Amino acid sequence: MASRKRKQKRMLFKSLSNLYAVLVYGFLYAPIAVMMVFSFNDQKVNYYWNGFTLKWYVKLFTDSSIVEYLWNSLFIAGMATLGSVVIGTIGAVGLIRFEFRLKKLVNHSLYIPIVIPEIVLGLSLLLLFEVIRLPLGFTAIILSHITFCVPFVIIIMRGRLSGMDLSVEEASMDLGANRMVTFFRVTLPMLVPGIMSGAFMSFTLSIDDVIISNFVSGPYSTTFPVKILSLVKTGLSPEVNALTTIMIAVILLGLLINSTVQAFIRKRFLTHIKSYF
């Protein structure tokens, strides 16, 4: 009898847990699902379903100017990702492997761009660019995005470096490899999963940014999120739904590729280490 009651309680708890998970995921992903469904709606005003169509996707790549803003965002995100990964990786290696004065201050200051409101950071960068007389545009946006992406890369890379086994590098140098060879043959392959995670995070943050880009963008460097923000006032066209659906599909594909590549690199590196020793 007691075991039956425990079984019923477990079943009830499992049912409530499943219901809770469904409600949470439904709340998170229902708006995205609705947007993706209405990207195939044969109706310019998305208040009701009027039939299936692909004309918004066709119009998107034929006579739509929205794609131009998407290319701006992709270019800025790519350059910001490259700069953030290089600076963040070097900074993380320096913070983990070396001791210097004001190290604690540098570590704590990394969180400032993360915790302060974006509107404050955007205004600060705008004032800085005015002081140094840097024209607003692509260069200003890229530098701004690097500013708030670098701390995320450093934090990710610092966690990766903290979990690395230093004895592998020491063994490499004991066997005759210098520091440069050890870095490229041993350290860098071990850092690749962290680098990829930092790059993916930087790219996502950059292409998604609205507030800071709105502060430092020029007349010919409008990004896709800023353009969407301006279109909200006059009404969004179904082409935006189509383009956003494509972006979500690309991001999901990128997550899948990132996970696959990281698993492959981890397996390949472990095999290489075992054969090396």
Secondary structure, DSSP 8 states (H G I E B T S, - for coil): -HHHHHHHHHHHHHHHHHHHHHHHHHHHHHHHHHHHHHTTBS-SSTTS---B--HHHHHHTTS-SHHHHHHHHHHHHHHHHHHHHHHHHHHHHHHHH---TTHHHHHHHTTHHHHS-HHHHHHHHHHHHHHTT--SSHHHHHHHHHHHHHHHHHHHHHHHHHTS-HHHHHHHHHTT--HHHHIIIIIHHHHHHHHHHHHHHHHHHHHH--HHHHHH--TT---HHHHHHHHTTT---HHHHHHHHHHHHHHHHHHHHHHHHHHHHHHHHHHHHHHH-
